[in-house]
Amino acid sequence: QVQLVESGGGLVQAGGSLRLSCAASERTFTTYPMGWFRQAPGKEREFVAAINWTGGGTDYLDSVKGRFTISRDNAKNSVFLQMNSLKPEDTAVYYCAARRRAYGDVQRDRAMYGYWGQGTQVTVSS
């Protein structure tokens, strides 16, 4: 069974940084566009960032542009989210996701993603 496993969450003060990692259990995910989503208590799960399968195309939620960077290392079956200048409003559970099919473009719609990790908590204190 395909698995996506996130790590790297934690508690950080406002202005600090965290780096989230997502490891895929299967080599085939190196050809899948990947995304990061987040869900705060009482809110819908929202798109944060996405990257195409080559790593050459990315997309970001407006509120994280210039602060967050998505990247991937296909040799390690992994995707990363570097988060800098964190704000209390970034507090949420962060989820890694893979598109339903390989070689597609970046997408913001979570319905386009068929594989999800279990999530990792990010808490930013003021």
DAMOWO-V339616 format. One record per helix or strand of 2 or more residues. SS is the DSSP state (h for helix, s for strand). FROM is the first residue (numbers start at 1). TO is the last residue. If there is no record, write none. Layout:
# DAMOWO-V339616
[[SS FROM TO] [SS FROM TO]]
This chain:
# DAMOWO-V339616
[[s 4 7] [s 10 13] [s 18 24] [h 27 31] [s 32 39] [s 46 51] [s 58 60] [h 62 64] [s 68 73] [h 74 76] [s 78 83] [h 88 90] [s 92 102] [h 110 112] [s 113 116] [s 120 125]]
